[in-house]
Amino acid sequence: MLVVFAPYASNVFAPTETISGALGTFVEYRPVTHVIDTVRALLLDQPVGNSAWLALLWWGGIAAVAIPLSSRLFRRRFA
């Protein structure tokens, strides 16, 4: 359920440069921000830059941690 609210703390509604303070720093380094930058660049036929690689690295890292952890917890609970 928490994943549903993930895009709200990103640059979906406002550019990262206009968000000030700690929230701007938080938004700048979230994986959702890089995915949104990549999709926006692809839809507007602009150069993607590093945002596609950063998005793939973030989500690959999250999957590399989440998949073994969830399978270990599943085996522990139902084995």
Backbone as CSV, one residue per row, in Angstrom:
resi,resn,N_x,N_y,N_z,CA_x,CA_y,CA_z,C_x,C_y,C_z
1,MET,0.817,-1.191,0.000,0.000,0.000,0.000,0.871,1.269,0.000
2,LEU,2.037,1.205,0.594,2.904,2.380,0.624,3.429,2.761,-0.751
3,VAL,3.532,1.799,-1.657,4.049,2.060,-2.999,3.096,2.959,-3.787
4,VAL,1.828,2.929,-3.434,0.836,3.751,-4.131,1.170,5.240,-3.994
5,PHE,1.722,5.639,-2.853,2.001,7.047,-2.601,3.420,7.451,-2.984
6,ALA,4.228,6.552,-3.523,5.620,6.848,-3.878,5.767,7.976,-4.900
7,PRO,4.942,8.052,-5.939,5.133,9.145,-6.910,4.876,10.538,-6.360
8,TYR,4.164,10.662,-5.241,3.884,11.988,-4.710,5.142,12.684,-4.202
9,ALA,6.118,11.916,-3.715,7.387,12.494,-3.260,8.422,12.351,-4.367
10,SER,8.140,12.943,-5.495,9.060,12.908,-6.631,8.849,14.177,-7.443
11,ASN,9.414,14.200,-8.623,9.286,15.392,-9.463,8.166,15.249,-10.494
12,VAL,7.114,14.562,-10.133,5.979,14.405,-11.041,5.273,15.740,-11.266
13,PHE,5.039,16.464,-10.207,4.226,17.667,-10.287,5.037,18.957,-10.364
14,ALA,6.287,18.919,-9.907,7.136,20.116,-9.915,8.574,19.705,-10.215
15,PRO,9.306,20.526,-10.936,10.716,20.207,-11.187,11.507,20.139,-9.879
16,THR,12.522,19.288,-9.872,13.326,19.094,-8.670,13.995,20.389,-8.222
17,GLU,14.367,21.230,-9.157,15.056,22.473,-8.824,14.170,23.442,-8.037
18,THR,12.854,23.346,-8.182,11.955,24.279,-7.505,11.560,23.820,-6.107
19,ILE,11.886,22.596,-5.750,11.556,22.078,-4.422,12.711,22.426,-3.489
20,SER,12.419,23.084,-2.399,13.495,23.601,-1.544,13.716,22.725,-0.309
21,GLY,14.880,22.915,0.268,15.198,22.306,1.553,15.420,20.811,1.517
22,ALA,15.098,20.188,2.635,15.314,18.753,2.800,14.428,17.944,1.851
23,LEU,13.231,18.442,1.580,12.350,17.723,0.660,12.934,17.688,-0.741
24,GLY,13.576,18.756,-1.168,14.220,18.781,-2.478,15.351,17.782,-2.578
25,THR,16.141,17.670,-1.512,17.219,16.684,-1.489,16.659,15.277,-1.492
26,PHE,15.613,15.054,-0.715,14.968,13.742,-0.668,14.416,13.346,-2.031
27,VAL,13.743,14.268,-2.681,13.149,14.001,-3.995,14.216,13.754,-5.052
28,GLU,15.323,14.464,-4.960,16.375,14.349,-5.966,16.982,12.945,-6.021
29,TYR,17.043,12.260,-4.896,17.713,10.968,-4.844,16.767,9.777,-4.761
30,ARG,15.501,9.977,-5.020,14.557,8.851,-5.019,14.569,8.153,-6.369
31,PRO,14.387,6.824,-6.388,14.378,6.107,-7.666,13.201,6.486,-8.555
32,VAL,12.090,6.873,-7.963,10.915,7.262,-8.758,11.222,8.496,-9.592
33,THR,12.023,9.401,-9.061,12.396,10.610,-9.791,13.139,10.271,-11.077
34,HIS,14.052,9.320,-11.016,14.810,8.942,-12.207,13.918,8.244,-13.237
35,VAL,12.984,7.443,-12.781,12.048,6.796,-13.708,11.188,7.848,-14.401
36,ILE,10.708,8.812,-13.650,9.863,9.864,-14.226,10.648,10.715,-15.209
37,ASP,11.895,11.042,-14.875,12.742,11.792,-15.809,12.941,11.026,-17.108
38,THR,13.156,9.725,-17.013,13.365,8.895,-18.200,12.110,8.838,-19.055
39,VAL,10.971,8.577,-18.437,9.711,8.489,-19.186,9.365,9.826,-19.815
40,ARG,9.562,10.908,-19.075,9.274,12.244,-19.613,10.152,12.547,-20.831
41,ALA,11.445,12.208,-20.749,12.348,12.457,-21.878,11.976,11.606,-23.084
42,LEU,11.602,10.362,-22.852,11.214,9.504,-23.973,9.920,9.977,-24.630
43,LEU,8.962,10.410,-23.826,7.693,10.876,-24.383,7.832,12.192,-25.138
44,LEU,8.744,13.049,-24.696,8.939,14.337,-25.343,10.029,14.300,-26.406
45,ASP,10.536,13.103,-26.693,11.570,12.897,-27.706,12.798,13.765,-27.430
46,GLN,13.238,13.735,-26.180,14.427,14.461,-25.753,15.512,13.468,-25.357
47,PRO,16.741,13.895,-25.223,17.793,12.976,-24.774,17.556,12.541,-23.330
48,VAL,17.759,11.261,-23.092,17.481,10.692,-21.779,18.601,10.993,-20.785
49,GLY,19.829,10.946,-21.240,20.956,11.206,-20.343,21.216,10.037,-19.405
50,ASN,21.608,10.360,-18.190,21.936,9.325,-17.211,20.733,8.823,-16.436
51,SER,19.584,9.435,-16.588,18.441,9.066,-15.760,17.978,7.635,-16.011
52,ALA,18.104,7.142,-17.233,17.692,5.757,-17.505,18.605,4.772,-16.785
53,TRP,19.909,5.026,-16.830,20.842,4.121,-16.139,20.664,4.195,-14.630
54,LEU,20.445,5.381,-14.110,20.227,5.515,-12.668,18.947,4.812,-12.229
55,ALA,17.897,4.922,-13.048,16.641,4.235,-12.727,16.839,2.720,-12.743
56,LEU,17.547,2.213,-13.746,17.803,0.767,-13.804,18.663,0.298,-12.635
57,LEU,19.651,1.088,-12.255,20.487,0.725,-11.109,19.696,0.714,-9.804
58,TRP,18.870,1.728,-9.601,18.054,1.780,-8.394,17.116,0.581,-8.296
59,TRP,16.356,0.345,-9.366,15.372,-0.732,-9.310,16.029,-2.097,-9.320
60,GLY,17.183,-2.235,-9.972,17.934,-3.485,-9.908,18.440,-3.748,-8.504
61,GLY,18.926,-2.705,-7.836,19.378,-2.847,-6.452,18.247,-3.191,-5.500
62,ILE,17.118,-2.547,-5.698,15.952,-2.851,-4.860,15.508,-4.291,-5.077
63,ALA,15.477,-4.740,-6.326,15.093,-6.124,-6.616,16.116,-7.115,-6.076
64,ALA,17.404,-6.767,-6.151,18.457,-7.661,-5.651,18.353,-7.865,-4.149
65,VAL,17.831,-6.900,-3.438,17.649,-7.045,-1.993,16.288,-7.659,-1.679
66,ALA,15.241,-7.221,-2.356,13.880,-7.628,-2.018,13.571,-9.075,-2.391
67,ILE,14.061,-9.549,-3.527,13.720,-10.903,-3.963,14.297,-11.966,-3.033
68,PRO,15.607,-11.943,-2.721,16.111,-12.953,-1.779,15.500,-12.830,-0.381
69,LEU,15.273,-11.606,0.058,14.693,-11.416,1.379,13.276,-11.964,1.453
70,SER,12.471,-11.674,0.446,11.095,-12.158,0.458,11.031,-13.675,0.311
71,SER,11.894,-14.264,-0.504,11.875,-15.728,-0.636,12.343,-16.390,0.659
72,ARG,13.320,-15.778,1.339,13.770,-16.322,2.617,12.656,-16.253,3.662
73,LEU,11.972,-15.125,3.724,10.864,-14.993,4.669,9.714,-15.936,4.337
74,PHE,9.450,-16.140,3.056,8.385,-17.054,2.639,8.722,-18.475,3.054
75,ARG,9.979,-18.919,2.798,10.380,-20.272,3.175,10.347,-20.462,4.686
76,ARG,10.741,-19.444,5.422,10.747,-19.560,6.874,9.324,-19.697,7.423
77,ARG,8.400,-18.989,6.807,7.034,-19.008,7.314,6.259,-20.256,6.897
78,PHE,6.461,-20.738,5.675,5.638,-21.826,5.157,6.389,-23.148,4.994
79,ALA,7.586,-23.241,5.505,8.304,-24.513,5.389,8.280,-25.295,6.672
